[in-house]
Each structure stands twice: as structure tokens, then as C-alpha cells.
Amino acid sequence: MANNQGKIELGLVSDRHPLPVEDYIFQEGDITFPINPSQLGQLVAKKFNDLGVEPQTGDFVVYVTGLTPATTAVIRTCLTNGHLLTLKHYDRDSDSWIDDPILTASMVNMDTEIPTWLACP
């Protein structure tokens, strides 16, 4: 859910590992094998839509603990919709979460249809 800075904090996949969030992008049963990347992207887009996030407005923090195709579906959806994205990775040595800014405000111009770094050669 959104915190006081307007960021939307979500876990990647529910019921895989304990995460410090209550809401998840993928629910139990959403991910089937063999992996279908297109379907995963559709599920991410649906979740963002269900949250009421319009293109070029999202600022997501996603706690990830593996399942690379699900993570890439989130990155691809954020990239194509102009959302900001920070991934959080668990560091077992410090028992804390490490920020991994993927799409930052300096990379994504929220006033245009596509990210600035993609639009400028």
C-alpha cells in the first residue's frame, strides 16, 4: 500500500517468504508453469489498474525474493507505463532490505509518454 511519501509498497509473490507488506502483485495460483511472460505482464498491469494507478503516475517499491520472470514482468510493466520502481532485496547478513532503484525520476520523465532515457538517443 501507499506510504506517506506516495510510494506504493508491494510484495512480489504472496506466500513464498515473509515480507514486510500486506499486499502482493501475484497471489497464490497466479503463476503457473511453464512460465508465460506475457500472462505475467498482464497480471501486473491488472494489479496496478486495480490499485487505480494511471500511467506515468506510479512510484512502486516491490519486495522481491526470487522468481525472476515475475520480477522482469514488473520491470517491463513499469518501464512501458512510465512508473518509478525500486526493488527491495533481502540481505540475510544484516537482516534488512537493500534498495535497488531500477527506474528513478532522473530516468523517467513523468510528463511524457515514454521514459526520457528511452526517448533520447
Backbone hydrogen bonds in HBPLUS format (Angstrom, degrees):
<---DONOR---> <-ACCEPTOR-->    atom                        ^
c    i                          cat <-CA-CA->   ^        H-A-AA   ^      H-
h    n   atom  resd res      DA  || num        DHA   H-A  angle D-A-AA Bond
n    s   type  num  typ     dist DA aas  dist angle  dist       angle   num
A0009-GLU N   A0001-MET O   2.90 MM   8  5.08 175.7  1.90 123.9 122.7     1
A0003-ASN N   A0007-LYS O   2.78 MM   4  5.60 142.3  1.92 150.2 162.9     2
A0006-GLY N   A0003-ASN O   3.09 MM   3  5.61 163.5  2.11 124.4 125.0     3
A0008-ILE N   A0059-ASP O   2.79 MM  51  6.09 158.9  1.84 151.2 158.2     4
A0061-VAL N   A0008-ILE O   2.87 MM  53  5.96 161.1  1.91 146.6 145.2     5
A0010-LEU N   A0061-VAL O   2.87 MM  51  6.31 158.2  1.92 163.3 170.2     6
A0063-TYR N   A0010-LEU O   2.87 MM  53  6.32 158.0  1.92 154.9 161.1     7
A0011-GLY N   A0023-ASP O   2.91 MM  12  6.27 163.2  1.94 147.0 152.5     8
A0025-ILE N   A0011-GLY O   2.92 MM  14  6.35 152.8  2.00 160.4 165.1     9
A0012-LEU N   A0063-TYR O   2.93 MM  51  5.88 141.9  2.07 170.4 159.9    10
A0026-PHE N   A0012-LEU O   2.94 MM  14  6.09 160.5  1.97 153.7 160.0    11
A0014-SER N   A0026-PHE O   2.94 MM  12  6.29 164.2  1.97 165.0 168.2    12
A0030-ASP N   A0027-GLN O   2.97 MM   3  5.54 165.6  1.99 140.8 142.3    13
A0039-GLN N   A0036-ASN O   3.01 MM   3  5.38 116.4  2.43 108.9 123.7    14
A0040-LEU N   A0036-ASN O   3.01 MM   4  6.35 157.5  2.07 156.7 164.0    15
A0041-GLY N   A0037-PRO O   3.00 MM   4  6.25 158.9  2.04 149.7 154.5    16
A0042-GLN N   A0038-SER O   3.04 MM   4  6.35 150.6  2.13 145.1 153.2    17
A0043-LEU N   A0039-GLN O   2.99 MM   4  6.30 150.2  2.08 147.7 155.6    18
A0044-VAL N   A0040-LEU O   3.00 MM   4  6.34 152.2  2.08 149.9 157.4    19
A0045-ALA N   A0041-GLY O   2.97 MM   4  6.20 167.9  1.99 151.7 154.7    20
A0046-LYS N   A0042-GLN O   2.92 MM   4  6.08 153.1  1.99 142.9 150.6    21
A0047-LYS N   A0043-LEU O   2.96 MM   4  6.16 158.2  2.01 144.8 150.4    22
A0048-PHE N   A0044-VAL O   2.97 MM   4  6.26 167.3  1.98 158.6 161.3    23
A0049-ASN N   A0045-ALA O   2.90 MM   4  6.05 157.0  1.95 145.3 152.4    24
A0050-ASP N   A0046-LYS O   2.74 MM   4  5.96 157.9  1.78 151.9 158.3    25
A0051-LEU N   A0047-LYS O   2.98 MM   4  6.25 137.3  2.17 143.0 154.5    26
A0051-LEU N   A0048-PHE O   3.18 MM   3  5.08 127.6  2.47  91.3 105.0    27
A0053-VAL N   A0048-PHE O   3.08 MM   5  5.55 166.5  2.10 157.7 153.5    28
A0052-GLY N   A0049-ASN O   2.84 MM   3  5.00 153.9  1.91 106.0 114.7    29
A0057-THR N   A0054-GLU O   3.20 MM   3  5.64 136.2  2.40 143.3 139.3    30
A0056-GLN N   A0081-ASN O   2.78 MM  25  5.98 152.6  1.85 168.0 170.1    31
A0084-LEU N   A0058-GLY O   2.82 MM  26  5.98 167.9  1.84 147.9 145.1    32
A0060-PHE N   A0084-LEU O   2.96 MM  24  5.99 165.1  1.98 139.7 134.9    33
A0086-THR N   A0060-PHE O   2.89 MM  26  6.27 147.9  1.99 149.2 159.9    34
A0062-VAL N   A0086-THR O   2.91 MM  24  6.38 156.6  1.96 157.1 164.9    35
A0088-LYS N   A0062-VAL O   2.82 MM  26  5.94 149.7  1.91 147.8 145.4    36
A0064-VAL N   A0088-LYS O   2.98 MM  24  6.02 169.8  1.99 161.6 162.9    37
A0070-ALA N   A0067-LEU O   3.01 MM   3  5.69 131.8  2.25 120.0 131.3    38
A0071-THR N   A0067-LEU O   3.26 MM   4  6.62 154.6  2.33 145.8 153.3    39
A0071-THR N   A0068-THR O   3.03 MM   3  4.98 113.0  2.50  97.2 113.7    40
A0072-THR N   A0068-THR O   2.85 MM   4  6.12 164.1  1.87 165.3 169.0    41
A0073-ALA N   A0069-PRO O   3.08 MM   4  6.16 143.3  2.22 134.2 143.6    42
A0074-VAL N   A0070-ALA O   3.21 MM   4  6.52 147.5  2.32 141.8 149.2    43
A0074-VAL N   A0071-THR O   3.13 MM   3  5.22 121.6  2.49  97.0 110.9    44
A0075-ILE N   A0071-THR O   3.01 MM   4  6.37 163.2  2.04 153.4 157.8    45
A0076-ARG N   A0072-THR O   2.86 MM   4  5.96 168.7  1.87 149.7 153.0    46
A0077-THR N   A0073-ALA O   3.02 MM   4  6.08 158.1  2.07 140.5 146.6    47
A0078-CYS N   A0074-VAL O   2.91 MM   4  6.10 163.5  1.94 153.9 158.4    48
A0079-LEU N   A0075-ILE O   2.85 MM   4  6.01 161.4  1.88 153.6 159.4    49
A0080-THR N   A0076-ARG O   2.94 MM   4  6.09 168.7  1.96 152.0 154.7    50
A0081-ASN N   A0077-THR O   3.08 MM   4  6.05 130.6  2.33 137.3 149.1    51
A0082-GLY N   A0078-CYS O   2.95 MM   4  5.81 106.7  2.50 141.8 154.9    52
A0083-HIS N   A0078-CYS O   2.91 MM   5  4.68 157.2  1.96 138.8 141.6    53
A0082-GLY N   A0079-LEU O   3.44 MM   3  5.36 166.0  2.46 100.8 104.8    54
A0085-LEU N   A0103-LEU O   2.90 MM  18  4.92 158.9  1.94 132.2 137.9    55
A0102-ILE N   A0085-LEU O   2.91 MM  17  5.53 157.1  1.97 146.0 153.1    56
A0103-LEU N   A0085-LEU O   3.09 MM  18  4.92 164.6  2.12 135.4 140.2    57
A0087-LEU N   A0100-ASP O   3.03 MM  13  4.96 167.4  2.04 132.9 128.8    58
A0100-ASP N   A0087-LEU O   2.74 MM  13  4.96 136.7  1.93 161.6 164.3    59
A0089-HIS N   A0098-ILE O   2.99 MM   9  5.16 160.8  2.03 142.6 146.7    60
A0098-ILE N   A0089-HIS O   2.76 MM   9  5.16 168.3  1.77 152.6 155.2    61
A0091-ASP N   A0096-SER O   2.79 MM   5  5.46 167.8  1.80 177.8 174.3    62
A0095-ASP N   A0091-ASP O   2.79 MM   4  5.61 119.8  2.16 143.1 161.1    63
A0096-SER N   A0091-ASP O   3.27 MM   5  5.46 150.7  2.36 139.7 144.1    64
A0107-MET N   A0104-THR O   2.89 MM   3  5.20 144.2  2.02 106.7 117.9    65
A0108-VAL N   A0104-THR O   2.90 MM   4  6.12 152.0  1.98 157.0 166.2    66
A0117-TRP N   A0107-MET O   3.45 MM  10  5.69 166.2  2.47 152.8 152.5    67
A0112-THR N   A0109-ASN O   3.30 MM   3  5.96 171.8  2.31 122.3 123.3    68
A0118-LEU N   A0115-PRO O   3.09 MM   3  5.32 134.2  2.31 102.8 115.4    69
A0119-ALA N   A0115-PRO O   3.04 MM   4  6.29 144.2  2.17 148.8 159.6    70
A0119-ALA N   A0116-THR O   3.11 MM   3  5.10 122.4  2.45  95.1 109.8    71
A0120-CYS N   A0116-THR O   3.05 MM   4  6.16 145.5  2.17 154.8 162.2    72
